């Protein structure tokens, strides 16, 4: 398939804000496509559910200059006019002169092939190799194609296609129920794969060891007493300040996956070794990884160094030892346990685990007694953990969902996971740093501002946030910048207030940074405006 057809679809999607129209555009395109897996992923602006292409804006400028022959001065001027490197590339491709005889029509397969290679390019000369892969595409691209190639690489599609629209488009194209489509996605983690299955008429999904599954998610509860009242048979588990991990075992093969479905086996070789001692032929178990010191658990920021590290792994194993606390099992020796109750799953988990110091069961009690529950909760906090999760022992496992079967209880006020969408360059001795961060919550596929976070950031934090945000800047207006919504931060605050100043309708009073969470959470995992509204009503009894 020529990539021109893909670009035409992008343009149609960009031309409407109506979700049903976007769904219909995609369903027609999917129905007629002979490269379904690729076009579904590309329609979401990705080539993989777990790969980051890793191309910054400055590198893309070099690609455009090399491909079109424009100067840096010309590119900078045009970029200031458009505010979009995709449209900038389109302009220079259109004006670079006559099409050469050797120029070939771009295909979807070629675009996909080159983009998939980008994360694999490492080591000496990797930047030049990445530039060459993208430049090859732009050399063959028509102007409109160039616009969307650049946007895809940068992750700035601007076409308003969220996962829900893709789900509904697959459903309509192949006459399947949206719930069926979404369930298949929960098990496979890939809408391209799901579309191919739907087209074949068979959406029956089976767990495959080594293929990550979307994890079950916890909802929020205002306090411990309210959480206990929700369930006839509650269990409480410590909510660790760690990193969620799924362990897949098949004989001697071990794969470790993050909540985001990233393969982190190489980063945690000791956990892979410990997992071989699980007493089963095949299983998928879940747990929370903690960083440890001689004095007890370390904060998540220390653990994040392990998650990010690609090299000198054994050195990091010694510097930052870990412990994994297992709390669920969803597959055992050829059988899915998702339809089993938590009580049954917990007993199965105990049967396959011979506990050791660093591979153990999560702290867990089963009680409806508020005094015993509060004692457990207080103990968890004293150990430096985040709180507890109250779970329904009679509930099944729902992958990828917040269905109220698990309830988080943490000290009030509940921290929020928000996305940075803007910032301001500092003044005086802080002029080299970005501060006054504009925070936003999710609303559908959009991010709505809900306050500024500036005071309280240390110079070390300012240095870190500037390094993260500089490569994500999309627009600059004086000292103010807009950034691609990529960085998720956990934010504490004193109170939620109603505010006409911000599009979300709410503002956080005295927000302060707890930690960066982009390595464990995507922007799509950030808290919603509805969550903020719910917490606003809960505080000070407003929900009564």
MARZAFI-854248 format. One line per 5 residues: number of its first residue (from 0); for each residue z, x, y of C-alpha. Coordinates in steps of 0.25 Angstrom, whole numbers, plus 5000, padded with zeros to 4 digits. Last residue first. Layout:
BEGIN
NUM> Z/X/Y  ...;
REM end
This chain:
BEGIN
543> 5207/4912/5057  5196/4922/5059  5201/4927/5072  5214/4931/5066  5216/4944/5074;
538> 5203/4950/5067  5196/4942/5057  5186/4936/5066  5182/4949/5071  5181/4954/5057;
533> 5171/4943/5053  5163/4945/5066  5162/4960/5062  5158/4957/5048  5147/4947/5054;
528> 5142/4958/5063  5140/4966/5050  5146/4979/5044  5137/4990/5040  5131/4991/5027;
523> 5117/4989/5032  5119/5002/5041  5121/5009/5027  5134/5013/5022  5140/5025/5015;
518> 5133/5037/5022  5133/5029/5035  5148/5027/5035  5153/5035/5047  5168/5034/5049;
513> 5179/5028/5056  5173/5027/5070  5180/5019/5081  5178/5005/5087  5187/5002/5099;
508> 5185/4987/5099  5173/4983/5090  5163/4973/5097  5157/4960/5093  5145/4951/5096;
503> 5136/4959/5087  5127/4961/5099  5137/4968/5107  5142/4965/5121  5146/4951/5118;
498> 5158/4956/5111  5168/4950/5102  5179/4960/5098  5182/4967/5085  5195/4975/5085;
493> 5201/4989/5084  5189/4996/5078  5186/5005/5066  5171/5009/5063  5164/5013/5050;
488> 5151/5019/5054  5137/5016/5049  5126/5025/5054  5111/5020/5053  5108/5010/5064;
483> 5097/5019/5070  5103/5023/5084  5102/5019/5098  5105/5028/5109  5112/5028/5122;
478> 5113/5039/5132  5100/5036/5139  5093/5026/5130  5090/5033/5116  5084/5026/5104;
473> 5083/5028/5089  5094/5038/5087  5097/5040/5072  5096/5055/5072  5106/5056/5083;
468> 5116/5046/5076  5122/5055/5065  5123/5067/5073  5129/5059/5085  5139/5052/5075;
463> 5144/5066/5070  5146/5073/5083  5153/5060/5089  5162/5060/5077  5166/5075/5079;
458> 5168/5072/5094  5177/5061/5090  5174/5046/5091  5185/5038/5097  5177/5031/5108;
453> 5163/5028/5105  5161/5016/5096  5152/5005/5103  5152/4990/5098  5146/4980/5089;
448> 5131/4982/5090  5122/4974/5081  5115/4980/5069  5103/4972/5064  5098/4969/5050;
443> 5108/4957/5049  5119/4960/5059  5125/4973/5056  5136/4979/5065  5133/4989/5076;
438> 5140/5001/5083  5136/5008/5095  5142/5022/5096  5148/5027/5109  5145/5041/5105;
433> 5133/5050/5103  5136/5065/5105  5130/5076/5114  5135/5070/5127  5150/5071/5122;
428> 5154/5082/5131  5149/5073/5143  5143/5060/5139  5140/5054/5125  5127/5049/5120;
423> 5128/5034/5116  5126/5027/5103  5119/5017/5095  5117/5009/5082  5129/5014/5074;
418> 5132/5005/5062  5145/4998/5059  5155/4998/5047  5167/4991/5052  5182/4995/5050;
413> 5191/4983/5047  5202/4981/5058  5210/4980/5050  5214/4989/5038  5205/4987/5026;
408> 5203/4976/5016  5189/4976/5010  5185/4963/5001  5178/4964/4988  5172/4951/4982;
403> 5168/4946/4996  5153/4946/4993  5149/4959/5000  5137/4962/4992  5128/4974/4987;
398> 5132/4972/4973  5141/4960/4969  5151/4963/4958  5158/4952/4952  5171/4945/4957;
393> 5184/4942/4950  5192/4954/4954  5189/4951/4968  5191/4964/4976  5200/4968/4988;
388> 5195/4981/4994  5206/4990/5000  5209/4998/5012  5202/5010/5018  5209/5021/5010;
383> 5218/5032/5016  5228/5031/5005  5237/5023/5014  5226/5013/5015  5225/5011/5000;
378> 5240/5010/4999  5241/4999/5009  5230/4991/5002  5238/4992/4989  5251/4988/4995;
373> 5243/4976/5002  5238/4972/4988  5251/4972/4982  5257/4964/4993  5245/4954/4994;
368> 5246/4951/4979  5233/4947/4974  5232/4960/4965  5222/4969/4957  5224/4983/4961;
363> 5214/4994/4963  5213/5009/4967  5199/5013/4963  5197/5018/4949  5196/5033/4948;
358> 5187/5045/4947  5193/5056/4955  5207/5057/4949  5202/5052/4935  5201/5038/4930;
353> 5194/5035/4916  5184/5025/4921  5176/5016/4912  5186/5006/4908  5192/5005/4922;
348> 5178/5001/4928  5177/4990/4917  5190/4984/4921  5186/4984/4936  5173/4977/4932;
343> 5180/4966/4925  5190/4964/4937  5178/4965/4946  5171/4954/4939  5159/4956/4931;
338> 5145/4952/4936  5142/4966/4941  5146/4973/4928  5132/4976/4924  5131/4981/4910;
333> 5124/4993/4904  5136/5002/4902  5144/4997/4914  5139/4992/4928  5147/4987/4940;
328> 5160/4995/4940  5169/4995/4951  5181/5002/4958  5180/5017/4956  5187/5027/4965;
323> 5180/5040/4966  5187/5052/4971  5181/5064/4979  5182/5078/4982  5177/5083/4996;
318> 5176/5098/4997  5174/5101/4982  5164/5090/4980  5158/5094/4993  5155/5109/4988;
313> 5149/5102/4975  5139/5095/4984  5134/5107/4992  5122/5098/4996  5119/5083/4998;
308> 5132/5079/5006  5132/5066/5013  5142/5059/5003  5151/5071/5001  5153/5072/5017;
303> 5155/5057/5017  5168/5059/5008  5174/5066/5020  5171/5055/5030  5177/5045/5019;
298> 5191/5049/5022  5198/5058/5012  5207/5053/5001  5219/5061/4997  5227/5073/5001;
293> 5220/5083/4992  5207/5077/4997  5198/5066/4992  5185/5059/4996  5184/5045/4990;
288> 5173/5039/4982  5174/5024/4980  5169/5018/4967  5158/5010/4959  5155/5011/4945;
283> 5141/5010/4938  5141/5012/4923  5134/5018/4911  5139/5025/4898  5153/5022/4902;
278> 5167/5029/4903  5165/5035/4916  5167/5050/4915  5153/5053/4920  5158/5047/4933;
273> 5166/5060/4935  5154/5069/4936  5146/5059/4945  5159/5059/4954  5159/5074/4954;
268> 5144/5075/4958  5147/5067/4971  5136/5070/4981  5125/5071/4970  5128/5057/4965;
263> 5127/5051/4979  5115/5042/4976  5114/5032/4988  5116/5017/4985  5122/5014/4999;
258> 5136/5012/4991  5134/5026/4986  5128/5030/4972  5133/5039/4961  5124/5042/4949;
253> 5129/5047/4936  5121/5050/4924  5129/5055/4911  5128/5041/4904  5124/5032/4915;
248> 5134/5031/4927  5132/5025/4940  5143/5028/4950  5144/5019/4963  5150/5025/4975;
243> 5158/5020/4987  5162/5030/4997  5176/5032/5002  5188/5026/5010  5193/5018/4998;
238> 5195/5003/4998  5207/5003/4988  5205/4992/4978  5211/4978/4978  5209/4968/4967;
233> 5209/4953/4969  5209/4941/4959  5209/4928/4966  5201/4934/4978  5200/4931/4993;
228> 5215/4930/4995  5216/4945/4993  5206/4948/5004  5214/4940/5014  5227/4947/5011;
223> 5221/4961/5012  5215/4959/5026  5202/4955/5034  5193/4956/5022  5180/4963/5021;
218> 5169/4963/5011  5166/4973/5000  5153/4977/4995  5147/4978/4981  5138/4990/4979;
213> 5122/4990/4979  5118/4996/4966  5113/5011/4964  5103/5014/4953  5108/5025/4944;
208> 5112/5015/4933  5103/5003/4934  5109/4989/4936  5100/4978/4932  5092/4969/4941;
203> 5084/4956/4938  5075/4954/4949  5063/4952/4940  5050/4945/4946  5042/4958/4947;
198> 5042/4956/4962  5057/4955/4963  5059/4968/4955  5049/4975/4965  5057/4969/4976;
193> 5070/4974/4970  5066/4988/4969  5061/4988/4984  5074/4981/4987  5083/4993/4982;
188> 5097/4993/4978  5094/4989/4964  5107/4981/4961  5109/4975/4975  5094/4974/4977;
183> 5093/4965/4964  5104/4956/4970  5097/4955/4983  5084/4951/4977  5091/4940/4968;
178> 5099/4935/4980  5086/4934/4988  5080/4925/4977  5067/4930/4972  5053/4925/4975;
173> 5046/4938/4976  5042/4939/4990  5053/4930/4995  5065/4938/4988  5059/4951/4992;
168> 5058/4947/5007  5072/4941/5006  5078/4955/5001  5070/4962/5011  5075/4954/5022;
163> 5089/4956/5017  5087/4971/5017  5084/4971/5032  5071/4972/5038  5071/4972/5053;
158> 5059/4980/5056  5065/4991/5065  5061/5001/5054  5071/5012/5059  5074/5020/5046;
153> 5068/5033/5052  5058/5035/5041  5055/5020/5041  5053/5020/5056  5044/5032/5055;
148> 5035/5025/5044  5035/5012/5052  5029/5017/5065  5020/5027/5058  5014/5015/5050;
143> 5011/5008/5063  5004/5020/5068  4995/5022/5056  5002/5033/5047  4995/5044/5040;
138> 5001/5055/5048  5014/5047/5049  5016/5048/5034  5013/5063/5033  5023/5065/5045;
133> 5034/5058/5037  5033/5067/5025  5030/5080/5034  5043/5077/5042  5051/5076/5029;
128> 5045/5090/5024  5048/5096/5038  5063/5091/5038  5065/5096/5023  5060/5110/5026;
123> 5072/5116/5018  5080/5106/5010  5077/5091/5008  5066/5081/5007  5071/5070/4997;
118> 5075/5061/5009  5060/5061/5014  5053/5059/5001  5055/5044/5001  5048/5043/5014;
113> 5035/5050/5009  5034/5041/4997  5036/5029/5004  5026/5032/5015  5016/5036/5004;
108> 5019/5023/4995  5017/5014/5007  5004/5020/5010  4998/5027/5022  4983/5027/5024;
103> 4978/5042/5024  4975/5051/5035  4965/5061/5031  4954/5056/5041  4963/5057/5052;
98> 4967/5046/5061  4963/5048/5076  4974/5051/5086  4989/5052/5087  4990/5039/5095;
93> 4994/5029/5084  5003/5039/5077  5010/5042/5090  5013/5028/5093  5017/5024/5079;
88> 5027/5036/5079  5033/5031/5091  5034/5017/5085  5042/5023/5074  5050/5032/5082;
83> 5056/5020/5089  5062/5020/5103  5048/5017/5108  5047/5023/5122  5057/5034/5119;
78> 5049/5037/5107  5037/5038/5115  5042/5049/5124  5049/5057/5113  5036/5057/5105;
73> 5028/5062/5117  5038/5073/5120  5038/5077/5105  5023/5078/5105  5014/5069/5097;
68> 5006/5075/5085  5007/5062/5077  5012/5067/5064  5020/5079/5069  5026/5072/5081;
63> 5030/5060/5072  5037/5068/5062  5044/5076/5072  5049/5063/5078  5054/5059/5064;
58> 5062/5071/5063  5069/5068/5076  5072/5053/5071  5079/5058/5058  5073/5057/5044;
53> 5083/5056/5033  5075/5046/5024  5088/5041/5019  5087/5036/5004  5095/5026/4997;
48> 5087/5013/4998  5074/5020/4998  5061/5020/5006  5067/5012/5018  5063/5004/5030;
43> 5066/4991/5022  5051/4987/5021  5050/5001/5016  5059/4998/5004  5051/4985/5001;
38> 5038/4992/5003  5042/5003/4993  5046/4994/4982  5035/4984/4983  5023/4993/4983;
33> 5013/4983/4979  5016/4974/4990  5012/4960/4992  5025/4952/4990  5033/4963/4997;
28> 5024/4961/5010  5025/4946/5009  5040/4947/5007  5041/4957/5019  5035/4948/5029;
23> 5042/4936/5024  5056/4943/5025  5053/4948/5039  5049/4934/5043  5062/4929/5038;
18> 5070/4939/5045  5063/4936/5059  5063/4948/5068  5048/4949/5067  5038/4960/5071;
13> 5045/4972/5064  5043/4965/5051  5028/4963/5054  5027/4978/5058  5034/4982/5046;
8> 5024/4974/5037  5012/4981/5044  5019/4994/5042  5020/4991/5027  5005/4987/5026;
3> 5001/5000/5034  5009/5008/5023  4996/5005/5014  5000/5000/5000;
REM end
